[in-house]
Amino acid sequence: MQTVVIDIINNKAIKLLQDLELLQLIRVRKEKQSQADSVDWEGKYKGAMTKQPLTEIDNQLNELRNEWE
């Protein structure tokens, strides 16, 4: 048995693959998302920003908004 990975370009191909599976010529399996493909966003950006008082954040936002005016 050989394993082949294909990319579906047109949804009509899914119907064709299902027909081949009914004829017991192939077996269609859905691939699980690998751990390498998923991104750990929390771990990636944890500690990227320091805690600031709300007044300081408000002042920064107001400065940014005023720059656009």
mmCIF file as Biopython writes it, N, C-alpha, C and O atoms, coordinates in Angstrom:
data_model
#
loop_
_atom_site.group_PDB
_atom_site.id
_atom_site.type_symbol
_atom_site.label_atom_id
_atom_site.label_alt_id
_atom_site.label_comp_id
_atom_site.label_asym_id
_atom_site.label_entity_id
_atom_site.label_seq_id
_atom_site.pdbx_PDB_ins_code
_atom_site.Cartn_x
_atom_site.Cartn_y
_atom_site.Cartn_z
_atom_site.occupancy
_atom_site.B_iso_or_equiv
_atom_site.auth_seq_id
_atom_site.auth_asym_id
_atom_site.pdbx_PDB_model_num
ATOM 1   N N  . MET A ? 1  ? 0.848   -1.177 0.000  1.0 0.0 1  A 1 
ATOM 2   C CA . MET A ? 1  ? 0.000   0.000  0.000  1.0 0.0 1  A 1 
ATOM 3   C C  . MET A ? 1  ? 0.891   1.237  0.000  1.0 0.0 1  A 1 
ATOM 4   O O  . MET A ? 1  ? 1.915   1.272  0.684  1.0 0.0 1  A 1 
ATOM 5   N N  . GLN A ? 2  ? 0.502   2.247  -0.765 1.0 0.0 2  A 1 
ATOM 6   C CA . GLN A ? 2  ? 1.212   3.519  -0.835 1.0 0.0 2  A 1 
ATOM 7   C C  . GLN A ? 2  ? 0.345   4.612  -0.237 1.0 0.0 2  A 1 
ATOM 8   O O  . GLN A ? 2  ? -0.882  4.559  -0.322 1.0 0.0 2  A 1 
ATOM 9   N N  . THR A ? 3  ? 0.982   5.596  0.363  1.0 0.0 3  A 1 
ATOM 10  C CA . THR A ? 3  ? 0.284   6.759  0.892  1.0 0.0 3  A 1 
ATOM 11  C C  . THR A ? 3  ? 0.668   7.964  0.057  1.0 0.0 3  A 1 
ATOM 12  O O  . THR A ? 3  ? 1.847   8.233  -0.175 1.0 0.0 3  A 1 
ATOM 13  N N  . VAL A ? 4  ? -0.355  8.688  -0.392 1.0 0.0 4  A 1 
ATOM 14  C CA . VAL A ? 4  ? -0.141  9.863  -1.233 1.0 0.0 4  A 1 
ATOM 15  C C  . VAL A ? 4  ? -0.930  11.014 -0.627 1.0 0.0 4  A 1 
ATOM 16  O O  . VAL A ? 4  ? -2.087  10.845 -0.242 1.0 0.0 4  A 1 
ATOM 17  N N  . VAL A ? 5  ? -0.312  12.174 -0.544 1.0 0.0 5  A 1 
ATOM 18  C CA . VAL A ? 5  ? -0.991  13.373 -0.058 1.0 0.0 5  A 1 
ATOM 19  C C  . VAL A ? 5  ? -1.371  14.215 -1.268 1.0 0.0 5  A 1 
ATOM 20  O O  . VAL A ? 5  ? -0.536  14.485 -2.131 1.0 0.0 5  A 1 
ATOM 21  N N  . ILE A ? 6  ? -2.638  14.631 -1.327 1.0 0.0 6  A 1 
ATOM 22  C CA . ILE A ? 6  ? -3.102  15.441 -2.456 1.0 0.0 6  A 1 
ATOM 23  C C  . ILE A ? 6  ? -3.748  16.719 -1.933 1.0 0.0 6  A 1 
ATOM 24  O O  . ILE A ? 6  ? -4.239  16.765 -0.805 1.0 0.0 6  A 1 
ATOM 25  N N  . ASP A ? 7  ? -3.741  17.741 -2.758 1.0 0.0 7  A 1 
ATOM 26  C CA . ASP A ? 7  ? -4.434  18.991 -2.460 1.0 0.0 7  A 1 
ATOM 27  C C  . ASP A ? 7  ? -5.667  19.055 -3.346 1.0 0.0 7  A 1 
ATOM 28  O O  . ASP A ? 7  ? -5.563  18.932 -4.567 1.0 0.0 7  A 1 
ATOM 29  N N  . ILE A ? 8  ? -6.823  19.245 -2.746 1.0 0.0 8  A 1 
ATOM 30  C CA . ILE A ? 8  ? -8.077  19.341 -3.486 1.0 0.0 8  A 1 
ATOM 31  C C  . ILE A ? 8  ? -8.215  20.765 -4.021 1.0 0.0 8  A 1 
ATOM 32  O O  . ILE A ? 8  ? -8.264  21.720 -3.247 1.0 0.0 8  A 1 
ATOM 33  N N  . ILE A ? 9  ? -8.275  20.902 -5.324 1.0 0.0 9  A 1 
ATOM 34  C CA . ILE A ? 9  ? -8.417  22.210 -5.954 1.0 0.0 9  A 1 
ATOM 35  C C  . ILE A ? 9  ? -9.879  22.495 -6.271 1.0 0.0 9  A 1 
ATOM 36  O O  . ILE A ? 9  ? -10.328 23.637 -6.178 1.0 0.0 9  A 1 
ATOM 37  N N  . ASN A ? 10 ? -10.612 21.467 -6.640 1.0 0.0 10 A 1 
ATOM 38  C CA . ASN A ? 10 ? -12.012 21.607 -7.014 1.0 0.0 10 A 1 
ATOM 39  C C  . ASN A ? 10 ? -12.822 20.606 -6.191 1.0 0.0 10 A 1 
ATOM 40  O O  . ASN A ? 10 ? -12.419 19.453 -6.039 1.0 0.0 10 A 1 
ATOM 41  N N  . ASN A ? 11 ? -13.954 21.046 -5.667 1.0 0.0 11 A 1 
ATOM 42  C CA . ASN A ? 11 ? -14.786 20.175 -4.823 1.0 0.0 11 A 1 
ATOM 43  C C  . ASN A ? 11 ? -15.330 18.961 -5.565 1.0 0.0 11 A 1 
ATOM 44  O O  . ASN A ? 11 ? -15.732 17.984 -4.932 1.0 0.0 11 A 1 
ATOM 45  N N  . LYS A ? 12 ? -15.349 19.003 -6.897 1.0 0.0 12 A 1 
ATOM 46  C CA . LYS A ? 12 ? -15.801 17.848 -7.667 1.0 0.0 12 A 1 
ATOM 47  C C  . LYS A ? 12 ? -14.866 16.655 -7.460 1.0 0.0 12 A 1 
ATOM 48  O O  . LYS A ? 12 ? -15.273 15.502 -7.597 1.0 0.0 12 A 1 
ATOM 49  N N  . ALA A ? 13 ? -13.618 16.949 -7.131 1.0 0.0 13 A 1 
ATOM 50  C CA . ALA A ? 13 ? -12.647 15.880 -6.912 1.0 0.0 13 A 1 
ATOM 51  C C  . ALA A ? 13 ? -13.000 15.052 -5.679 1.0 0.0 13 A 1 
ATOM 52  O O  . ALA A ? 13 ? -12.702 13.859 -5.622 1.0 0.0 13 A 1 
ATOM 53  N N  . ILE A ? 14 ? -13.629 15.682 -4.701 1.0 0.0 14 A 1 
ATOM 54  C CA . ILE A ? 14 ? -14.022 14.945 -3.496 1.0 0.0 14 A 1 
ATOM 55  C C  . ILE A ? 14 ? -15.033 13.864 -3.851 1.0 0.0 14 A 1 
ATOM 56  O O  . ILE A ? 14 ? -14.946 12.738 -3.361 1.0 0.0 14 A 1 
ATOM 57  N N  . LYS A ? 15 ? -15.990 14.208 -4.701 1.0 0.0 15 A 1 
ATOM 58  C CA . LYS A ? 15 ? -16.994 13.223 -5.134 1.0 0.0 15 A 1 
ATOM 59  C C  . LYS A ? 15 ? -16.322 12.070 -5.872 1.0 0.0 15 A 1 
ATOM 60  O O  . LYS A ? 15 ? -16.672 10.909 -5.664 1.0 0.0 15 A 1 
ATOM 61  N N  . LEU A ? 16 ? -15.366 12.386 -6.726 1.0 0.0 16 A 1 
ATOM 62  C CA . LEU A ? 16 ? -14.649 11.336 -7.450 1.0 0.0 16 A 1 
ATOM 63  C C  . LEU A ? 16 ? -13.890 10.419 -6.490 1.0 0.0 16 A 1 
ATOM 64  O O  . LEU A ? 16 ? -13.886 9.199  -6.653 1.0 0.0 16 A 1 
ATOM 65  N N  . LEU A ? 17 ? -13.258 11.016 -5.502 1.0 0.0 17 A 1 
ATOM 66  C CA . LEU A ? 17 ? -12.530 10.214 -4.518 1.0 0.0 17 A 1 
ATOM 67  C C  . LEU A ? 17 ? -13.476 9.330  -3.710 1.0 0.0 17 A 1 
ATOM 68  O O  . LEU A ? 17 ? -13.153 8.183  -3.402 1.0 0.0 17 A 1 
ATOM 69  N N  . GLN A ? 18 ? -14.643 9.868  -3.371 1.0 0.0 18 A 1 
ATOM 70  C CA . GLN A ? 18 ? -15.630 9.072  -2.640 1.0 0.0 18 A 1 
ATOM 71  C C  . GLN A ? 18 ? -16.108 7.893  -3.488 1.0 0.0 18 A 1 
ATOM 72  O O  . GLN A ? 18 ? -16.314 6.796  -2.971 1.0 0.0 18 A 1 
ATOM 73  N N  . ASP A ? 19 ? -16.283 8.122  -4.787 1.0 0.0 19 A 1 
ATOM 74  C CA . ASP A ? 19 ? -16.685 7.030  -5.681 1.0 0.0 19 A 1 
ATOM 75  C C  . ASP A ? 19 ? -15.602 5.945  -5.749 1.0 0.0 19 A 1 
ATOM 76  O O  . ASP A ? 19 ? -15.909 4.753  -5.743 1.0 0.0 19 A 1 
ATOM 77  N N  . LEU A ? 20 ? -14.347 6.364  -5.813 1.0 0.0 20 A 1 
ATOM 78  C CA . LEU A ? 20 ? -13.258 5.385  -5.812 1.0 0.0 20 A 1 
ATOM 79  C C  . LEU A ? 20 ? -13.200 4.613  -4.493 1.0 0.0 20 A 1 
ATOM 80  O O  . LEU A ? 20 ? -12.845 3.435  -4.467 1.0 0.0 20 A 1 
ATOM 81  N N  . GLU A ? 21 ? -13.544 5.275  -3.431 1.0 0.0 21 A 1 
ATOM 82  C CA . GLU A ? 21 ? -13.561 4.604  -2.129 1.0 0.0 21 A 1 
ATOM 83  C C  . GLU A ? 21 ? -14.687 3.572  -2.072 1.0 0.0 21 A 1 
ATOM 84  O O  . GLU A ? 21 ? -14.513 2.492  -1.506 1.0 0.0 21 A 1 
ATOM 85  N N  . LEU A ? 22 ? -15.842 3.903  -2.657 1.0 0.0 22 A 1 
ATOM 86  C CA . LEU A ? 22 ? -16.962 2.957  -2.700 1.0 0.0 22 A 1 
ATOM 87  C C  . LEU A ? 22 ? -16.605 1.715  -3.517 1.0 0.0 22 A 1 
ATOM 88  O O  . LEU A ? 22 ? -17.080 0.617  -3.228 1.0 0.0 22 A 1 
ATOM 89  N N  . LEU A ? 23 ? -15.780 1.892  -4.519 1.0 0.0 23 A 1 
ATOM 90  C CA . LEU A ? 23 ? -15.329 0.761  -5.334 1.0 0.0 23 A 1 
ATOM 91  C C  . LEU A ? 23 ? -14.192 -0.015 -4.657 1.0 0.0 23 A 1 
ATOM 92  O O  . LEU A ? 23 ? -13.662 -0.982 -5.203 1.0 0.0 23 A 1 
ATOM 93  N N  . GLN A ? 24 ? -13.835 0.443  -3.447 1.0 0.0 24 A 1 
ATOM 94  C CA . GLN A ? 24 ? -12.767 -0.157 -2.652 1.0 0.0 24 A 1 
ATOM 95  C C  . GLN A ? 24 ? -11.428 -0.140 -3.392 1.0 0.0 24 A 1 
ATOM 96  O O  . GLN A ? 24 ? -10.630 -1.072 -3.292 1.0 0.0 24 A 1 
ATOM 97  N N  . LEU A ? 25 ? -11.208 0.930  -4.128 1.0 0.0 25 A 1 
ATOM 98  C CA . LEU A ? 25 ? -9.938  1.121  -4.808 1.0 0.0 25 A 1 
ATOM 99  C C  . LEU A ? 25 ? -8.982  1.966  -3.962 1.0 0.0 25 A 1 
ATOM 100 O O  . LEU A ? 25 ? -7.765  1.792  -4.023 1.0 0.0 25 A 1 
ATOM 101 N N  . ILE A ? 26 ? -9.545  2.874  -3.181 1.0 0.0 26 A 1 
ATOM 102 C CA . ILE A ? 26 ? -8.746  3.722  -2.304 1.0 0.0 26 A 1 
ATOM 103 C C  . ILE A ? 26 ? -9.442  3.848  -0.952 1.0 0.0 26 A 1 
ATOM 104 O O  . ILE A ? 26 ? -10.608 3.483  -0.803 1.0 0.0 26 A 1 
ATOM 105 N N  . ARG A ? 27 ? -8.712  4.368  0.025  1.0 0.0 27 A 1 
ATOM 106 C CA . ARG A ? 27 ? -9.306  4.683  1.329  1.0 0.0 27 A 1 
ATOM 107 C C  . ARG A ? 27 ? -8.973  6.148  1.599  1.0 0.0 27 A 1 
ATOM 108 O O  . ARG A ? 27 ? -7.812  6.551  1.541  1.0 0.0 27 A 1 
ATOM 109 N N  . VAL A ? 28 ? -10.001 6.935  1.894  1.0 0.0 28 A 1 
ATOM 110 C CA . VAL A ? 28 ? -9.826  8.358  2.150  1.0 0.0 28 A 1 
ATOM 111 C C  . VAL A ? 28 ? -9.774  8.559  3.663  1.0 0.0 28 A 1 
ATOM 112 O O  . VAL A ? 28 ? -10.671 8.144  4.396  1.0 0.0 28 A 1 
ATOM 113 N N  . ARG A ? 29 ? -8.701  9.205  4.107  1.0 0.0 29 A 1 
ATOM 114 C CA . ARG A ? 29 ? -8.556  9.532  5.529  1.0 0.0 29 A 1 
ATOM 115 C C  . ARG A ? 29 ? -8.308  11.017 5.657  1.0 0.0 29 A 1 
ATOM 116 O O  . ARG A ? 29 ? -7.553  11.605 4.882  1.0 0.0 29 A 1 
ATOM 117 N N  . LYS A ? 30 ? -8.943  11.614 6.632  1.0 0.0 30 A 1 
ATOM 118 C CA . LYS A ? 30 ? -8.687  13.025 6.896  1.0 0.0 30 A 1 
ATOM 119 C C  . LYS A ? 30 ? -7.472  13.106 7.796  1.0 0.0 30 A 1 
ATOM 120 O O  . LYS A ? 30 ? -7.383  12.420 8.815  1.0 0.0 30 A 1 
ATOM 121 N N  . GLU A ? 31 ? -6.536  13.957 7.402  1.0 0.0 31 A 1 
ATOM 122 C CA . GLU A ? 31 ? -5.303  14.112 8.148  1.0 0.0 31 A 1 
ATOM 123 C C  . GLU A ? 31 ? -5.531  15.048 9.336  1.0 0.0 31 A 1 
ATOM 124 O O  . GLU A ? 31 ? -6.139  16.110 9.199  1.0 0.0 31 A 1 
ATOM 125 N N  . LYS A ? 32 ? -5.040  14.640 10.485 1.0 0.0 32 A 1 
ATOM 126 C CA . LYS A ? 32 ? -5.132  15.495 11.662 1.0 0.0 32 A 1 
ATOM 127 C C  . LYS A ? 32 ? -4.135  16.629 11.519 1.0 0.0 32 A 1 
ATOM 128 O O  . LYS A ? 32 ? -3.082  16.480 10.900 1.0 0.0 32 A 1 
ATOM 129 N N  . GLN A ? 33 ? -4.492  17.785 12.113 1.0 0.0 33 A 1 
ATOM 130 C CA . GLN A ? 33 ? -3.569  18.918 12.062 1.0 0.0 33 A 1 
ATOM 131 C C  . GLN A ? 33 ? -2.376  18.587 12.941 1.0 0.0 33 A 1 
ATOM 132 O O  . GLN A ? 33 ? -2.522  18.233 14.111 1.0 0.0 33 A 1 
ATOM 133 N N  . SER A ? 34 ? -1.212  18.707 12.361 1.0 0.0 34 A 1 
ATOM 134 C CA . SER A ? 34 ? -0.005  18.365 13.101 1.0 0.0 34 A 1 
ATOM 135 C C  . SER A ? 34 ? 0.340   19.458 14.101 1.0 0.0 34 A 1 
ATOM 136 O O  . SER A ? 34 ? -0.059  20.611 13.941 1.0 0.0 34 A 1 
ATOM 137 N N  . GLN A ? 35 ? 1.074   19.087 15.117 1.0 0.0 35 A 1 
ATOM 138 C CA . GLN A ? 35 ? 1.482   20.042 16.141 1.0 0.0 35 A 1 
ATOM 139 C C  . GLN A ? 35 ? 2.388   21.120 15.566 1.0 0.0 35 A 1 
ATOM 140 O O  . GLN A ? 35 ? 2.391   22.252 16.049 1.0 0.0 35 A 1 
ATOM 141 N N  . ALA A ? 36 ? 3.157   20.776 14.537 1.0 0.0 36 A 1 
ATOM 142 C CA . ALA A ? 36 ? 4.075   21.743 13.949 1.0 0.0 36 A 1 
ATOM 143 C C  . ALA A ? 36 ? 3.322   22.863 13.230 1.0 0.0 36 A 1 
ATOM 144 O O  . ALA A ? 36 ? 3.824   23.984 13.140 1.0 0.0 36 A 1 
ATOM 145 N N  . ASP A ? 37 ? 2.117   22.571 12.715 1.0 0.0 37 A 1 
ATOM 146 C CA . ASP A ? 37 ? 1.347   23.574 11.988 1.0 0.0 37 A 1 
ATOM 147 C C  . ASP A ? 37 ? 0.656   24.563 12.918 1.0 0.0 37 A 1 
ATOM 148 O O  . ASP A ? 37 ? 0.437   25.716 12.545 1.0 0.0 37 A 1 
ATOM 149 N N  . SER A ? 38 ? 0.312   24.121 14.128 1.0 0.0 38 A 1 
ATOM 150 C CA . SER A ? 38 ? -0.376  25.008 15.045 1.0 0.0 38 A 1 
ATOM 151 C C  . SER A ? 38 ? 0.638   25.920 15.735 1.0 0.0 38 A 1 
ATOM 152 O O  . SER A ? 38 ? 1.763   25.514 16.027 1.0 0.0 38 A 1 
ATOM 153 N N  . VAL A ? 39 ? 0.218   27.149 15.988 1.0 0.0 39 A 1 
ATOM 154 C CA . VAL A ? 39 ? 1.107   28.140 16.582 1.0 0.0 39 A 1 
ATOM 155 C C  . VAL A ? 39 ? 0.689   28.370 18.025 1.0 0.0 39 A 1 
ATOM 156 O O  . VAL A ? 39 ? -0.494  28.557 18.310 1.0 0.0 39 A 1 
ATOM 157 N N  . ASP A ? 40 ? 1.641   28.356 18.919 1.0 0.0 40 A 1 
ATOM 158 C CA . ASP A ? 40 ? 1.394   28.652 20.323 1.0 0.0 40 A 1 
ATOM 159 C C  . ASP A ? 40 ? 1.499   30.162 20.508 1.0 0.0 40 A 1 
ATOM 160 O O  . ASP A ? 40 ? 2.560   30.681 20.857 1.0 0.0 40 A 1 
ATOM 161 N N  . TRP A ? 41 ? 0.384   30.868 20.272 1.0 0.0 41 A 1 
ATOM 162 C CA . TRP A ? 41 ? 0.403   32.329 20.313 1.0 0.0 41 A 1 
ATOM 163 C C  . TRP A ? 41 ? 0.731   32.842 21.708 1.0 0.0 41 A 1 
ATOM 164 O O  . TRP A ? 41 ? 1.468   33.817 21.852 1.0 0.0 41 A 1 
ATOM 165 N N  . GLU A ? 42 ? 0.200   32.203 22.720 1.0 0.0 42 A 1 
ATOM 166 C CA . GLU A ? 42 ? 0.451   32.668 24.086 1.0 0.0 42 A 1 
ATOM 167 C C  . GLU A ? 42 ? 1.936   32.557 24.423 1.0 0.0 42 A 1 
ATOM 168 O O  . GLU A ? 42 ? 2.528   33.488 24.969 1.0 0.0 42 A 1 
ATOM 169 N N  . GLY A ? 43 ? 2.524   31.422 24.095 1.0 0.0 43 A 1 
ATOM 170 C CA . GLY A ? 43 ? 3.938   31.227 24.366 1.0 0.0 43 A 1 
ATOM 171 C C  . GLY A ? 43 ? 4.819   32.133 23.524 1.0 0.0 43 A 1 
ATOM 172 O O  . GLY A ? 43 ? 5.880   32.574 23.965 1.0 0.0 43 A 1 
ATOM 173 N N  . LYS A ? 44 ? 4.365   32.405 22.300 1.0 0.0 44 A 1 
ATOM 174 C CA . LYS A ? 44 ? 5.160   33.226 21.390 1.0 0.0 44 A 1 
ATOM 175 C C  . LYS A ? 44 ? 5.247   34.677 21.860 1.0 0.0 44 A 1 
ATOM 176 O O  . LYS A ? 44 ? 6.301   35.305 21.761 1.0 0.0 44 A 1 
ATOM 177 N N  . TYR A ? 45 ? 4.130   35.207 22.374 1.0 0.0 45 A 1 
ATOM 178 C CA . TYR A ? 45 ? 4.092   36.625 22.730 1.0 0.0 45 A 1 
ATOM 179 C C  . TYR A ? 45 ? 4.054   36.875 24.234 1.0 0.0 45 A 1 
ATOM 180 O O  . TYR A ? 45 ? 3.938   38.026 24.654 1.0 0.0 45 A 1 
ATOM 181 N N  . LYS A ? 46 ? 4.148   35.844 25.044 1.0 0.0 46 A 1 
ATOM 182 C CA . LYS A ? 46 ? 4.108   36.016 26.489 1.0 0.0 46 A 1 
ATOM 183 C C  . LYS A ? 46 ? 5.317   36.837 26.927 1.0 0.0 46 A 1 
ATOM 184 O O  . LYS A ? 46 ? 6.458   36.515 26.597 1.0 0.0 46 A 1 
ATOM 185 N N  . GLY A ? 47 ? 5.049   37.882 27.662 1.0 0.0 47 A 1 
ATOM 186 C CA . GLY A ? 47 ? 6.120   38.747 28.139 1.0 0.0 47 A 1 
ATOM 187 C C  . GLY A ? 47 ? 6.558   39.787 27.136 1.0 0.0 47 A 1 
ATOM 188 O O  . GLY A ? 47 ? 7.497   40.535 27.408 1.0 0.0 47 A 1 
ATOM 189 N N  . ALA A ? 48 ? 5.913   39.863 25.983 1.0 0.0 48 A 1 
ATOM 190 C CA . ALA A ? 48 ? 6.302   40.835 24.965 1.0 0.0 48 A 1 
ATOM 191 C C  . ALA A ? 48 ? 5.916   42.252 25.380 1.0 0.0 48 A 1 
ATOM 192 O O  . ALA A ? 48 ? 6.556   43.219 24.966 1.0 0.0 48 A 1 
ATOM 193 N N  . MET A ? 49 ? 4.881   42.374 26.187 1.0 0.0 49 A 1 
ATOM 194 C CA . MET A ? 49 ? 4.454   43.693 26.656 1.0 0.0 49 A 1 
ATOM 195 C C  . MET A ? 49 ? 4.552   43.728 28.176 1.0 0.0 49 A 1 
ATOM 196 O O  . MET A ? 49 ? 4.230   42.757 28.860 1.0 0.0 49 A 1 
ATOM 197 N N  . THR A ? 50 ? 4.999   44.855 28.679 1.0 0.0 50 A 1 
ATOM 198 C CA . THR A ? 50 ? 5.076   45.004 30.127 1.0 0.0 50 A 1 
ATOM 199 C C  . THR A ? 50 ? 3.775   45.617 30.622 1.0 0.0 50 A 1 
ATOM 200 O O  . THR A ? 50 ? 3.074   46.306 29.882 1.0 0.0 50 A 1 
ATOM 201 N N  . LYS A ? 51 ? 3.467   45.355 31.885 1.0 0.0 51 A 1 
ATOM 202 C CA . LYS A ? 51 ? 2.253   45.922 32.473 1.0 0.0 51 A 1 
ATOM 203 C C  . LYS A ? 51 ? 2.453   47.414 32.672 1.0 0.0 51 A 1 
ATOM 204 O O  . LYS A ? 51 ? 3.508   47.865 33.118 1.0 0.0 51 A 1 
ATOM 205 N N  . GLN A ? 52 ? 1.389   48.190 32.322 1.0 0.0 52 A 1 
ATOM 206 C CA . GLN A ? 52 ? 1.437   49.640 32.454 1.0 0.0 52 A 1 
ATOM 207 C C  . GLN A ? 52 ? 0.173   50.103 33.156 1.0 0.0 52 A 1 
ATOM 208 O O  . GLN A ? 52 ? -0.863  49.444 33.067 1.0 0.0 52 A 1 
ATOM 209 N N  . PRO A ? 53 ? 0.247   51.221 33.845 1.0 0.0 53 A 1 
ATOM 210 C CA . PRO A ? 53 ? -0.972  51.773 34.439 1.0 0.0 53 A 1 
ATOM 211 C C  . PRO A ? 53 ? -1.944  52.201 33.342 1.0 0.0 53 A 1 
ATOM 212 O O  . PRO A ? 53 ? -1.529  52.597 32.253 1.0 0.0 53 A 1 
ATOM 213 N N  . LEU A ? 54 ? -3.233  52.118 33.637 1.0 0.0 54 A 1 
ATOM 214 C CA . LEU A ? 54 ? -4.259  52.462 32.642 1.0 0.0 54 A 1 
ATOM 215 C C  . LEU A ? 54 ? -4.142  53.901 32.167 1.0 0.0 54 A 1 
ATOM 216 O O  . LEU A ? 54 ? -4.390  54.189 30.996 1.0 0.0 54 A 1 
ATOM 217 N N  . THR A ? 55 ? -3.769  54.799 33.056 1.0 0.0 55 A 1 
ATOM 218 C CA . THR A ? 55 ? -3.652  56.205 32.645 1.0 0.0 55 A 1 
ATOM 219 C C  . THR A ? 55 ? -2.557  56.368 31.596 1.0 0.0 55 A 1 
ATOM 220 O O  . THR A ? 55 ? -2.705  57.154 30.661 1.0 0.0 55 A 1 
ATOM 221 N N  . GLU A ? 56 ? -1.468  55.634 31.746 1.0 0.0 56 A 1 
ATOM 222 C CA . GLU A ? 56 ? -0.380  55.711 30.768 1.0 0.0 56 A 1 
ATOM 223 C C  . GLU A ? 56 ? -0.820  55.169 29.413 1.0 0.0 56 A 1 
ATOM 224 O O  . GLU A ? 56 ? -0.478  55.724 28.369 1.0 0.0 56 A 1 
ATOM 225 N N  . ILE A ? 57 ? -1.583  54.079 29.442 1.0 0.0 57 A 1 
ATOM 226 C CA . ILE A ? 57 ? -2.107  53.501 28.197 1.0 0.0 57 A 1 
ATOM 227 C C  . ILE A ? 57 ? -3.070  54.471 27.534 1.0 0.0 57 A 1 
ATOM 228 O O  . ILE A ? 57 ? -3.018  54.664 26.319 1.0 0.0 57 A 1 
ATOM 229 N N  . ASP A ? 58 ? -3.959  55.089 28.329 1.0 0.0 58 A 1 
ATOM 230 C CA . ASP A ? 58 ? -4.895  56.066 27.774 1.0 0.0 58 A 1 
ATOM 231 C C  . ASP A ? 58 ? -4.155  57.239 27.138 1.0 0.0 58 A 1 
ATOM 232 O O  . ASP A ? 58 ? -4.533  57.706 26.064 1.0 0.0 58 A 1 
ATOM 233 N N  . ASN A ? 59 ? -3.105  57.713 27.798 1.0 0.0 59 A 1 
ATOM 234 C CA . ASN A ? 59 ? -2.324  58.827 27.245 1.0 0.0 59 A 1 
ATOM 235 C C  . ASN A ? 59 ? -1.682  58.433 25.917 1.0 0.0 59 A 1 
ATOM 236 O O  . ASN A ? 59 ? -1.695  59.216 24.967 1.0 0.0 59 A 1 
ATOM 237 N N  . GLN A ? 60 ? -1.124  57.235 25.843 1.0 0.0 60 A 1 
ATOM 238 C CA . GLN A ? 60 ? -0.508  56.771 24.603 1.0 0.0 60 A 1 
ATOM 239 C C  . GLN A ? 60 ? -1.531  56.661 23.481 1.0 0.0 60 A 1 
ATOM 240 O O  . GLN A ? 60 ? -1.260  57.049 22.345 1.0 0.0 60 A 1 
ATOM 241 N N  . LEU A ? 61 ? -2.722  56.124 23.806 1.0 0.0 61 A 1 
ATOM 242 C CA . LEU A ? 61 ? -3.777  56.010 22.792 1.0 0.0 61 A 1 
ATOM 243 C C  . LEU A ? 61 ? -4.218  57.382 22.304 1.0 0.0 61 A 1 
ATOM 244 O O  . LEU A ? 61 ? -4.413  57.586 21.106 1.0 0.0 61 A 1 
ATOM 245 N N  . ASN A ? 62 ? -4.374  58.312 23.221 1.0 0.0 62 A 1 
ATOM 246 C CA . ASN A ? 62 ? -4.781  59.664 22.827 1.0 0.0 62 A 1 
ATOM 247 C C  . ASN A ? 62 ? -3.728  60.317 21.939 1.0 0.0 62 A 1 
ATOM 248 O O  . ASN A ? 62 ? -4.073  61.000 20.976 1.0 0.0 62 A 1 
ATOM 249 N N  . GLU A ? 63 ? -2.453  60.117 22.248 1.0 0.0 63 A 1 
ATOM 250 C CA . GLU A ? 63 ? -1.381  60.651 21.405 1.0 0.0 63 A 1 
ATOM 251 C C  . GLU A ? 63 ? -1.443  60.059 20.003 1.0 0.0 63 A 1 
ATOM 252 O O  . GLU A ? 63 ? -1.296  60.775 19.012 1.0 0.0 63 A 1 
ATOM 253 N N  . LEU A ? 64 ? -1.661  58.749 19.922 1.0 0.0 64 A 1 
ATOM 254 C CA . LEU A ? 64 ? -1.751  58.106 18.610 1.0 0.0 64 A 1 
ATOM 255 C C  . LEU A ? 64 ? -2.939  58.632 17.814 1.0 0.0 64 A 1 
ATOM 256 O O  . LEU A ? 64 ? -2.827  58.891 16.615 1.0 0.0 64 A 1 
ATOM 257 N N  . ARG A ? 65 ? -4.074  58.787 18.484 1.0 0.0 65 A 1 
ATOM 258 C CA . ARG A ? 65 ? -5.266  59.276 17.800 1.0 0.0 65 A 1 
ATOM 259 C C  . ARG A ? 65 ? -5.065  60.701 17.317 1.0 0.0 65 A 1 
ATOM 260 O O  . ARG A ? 65 ? -5.499  61.049 16.220 1.0 0.0 65 A 1 
ATOM 261 N N  . ASN A ? 66 ? -4.405  61.538 18.128 1.0 0.0 66 A 1 
ATOM 262 C CA . ASN A ? 66 ? -4.192  62.935 17.750 1.0 0.0 66 A 1 
ATOM 263 C C  . ASN A ? 66 ? -3.237  63.065 16.577 1.0 0.0 66 A 1 
ATOM 264 O O  . ASN A ? 66 ? -3.319  64.029 15.817 1.0 0.0 66 A 1 
ATOM 265 N N  . GLU A ? 67 ? -2.335  62.109 16.420 1.0 0.0 67 A 1 
ATOM 266 C CA . GLU A ? 67 ? -1.411  62.161 15.290 1.0 0.0 67 A 1 
ATOM 267 C C  . GLU A ? 67 ? -2.145  62.027 13.964 1.0 0.0 67 A 1 
ATOM 268 O O  . GLU A ? 67 ? -1.681  62.546 12.949 1.0 0.0 67 A 1 
ATOM 269 N N  . TRP A ? 68 ? -3.272  61.349 13.956 1.0 0.0 68 A 1 
ATOM 270 C CA . TRP A ? 68 ? -4.021  61.130 12.713 1.0 0.0 68 A 1 
ATOM 271 C C  . TRP A ? 68 ? -4.873  62.345 12.352 1.0 0.0 68 A 1 
ATOM 272 O O  . TRP A ? 68 ? -5.327  62.468 11.214 1.0 0.0 68 A 1 
ATOM 273 N N  . GLU A ? 69 ? -5.087  63.223 13.295 1.0 0.0 69 A 1 
ATOM 274 C CA . GLU A ? 69 ? -5.949  64.392 13.033 1.0 0.0 69 A 1 
ATOM 275 C C  . GLU A ? 69 ? -5.171  65.548 12.496 1.0 0.0 69 A 1 
ATOM 276 O O  . GLU A ? 69 ? -5.743  66.604 12.225 1.0 0.0 69 A 1 
#
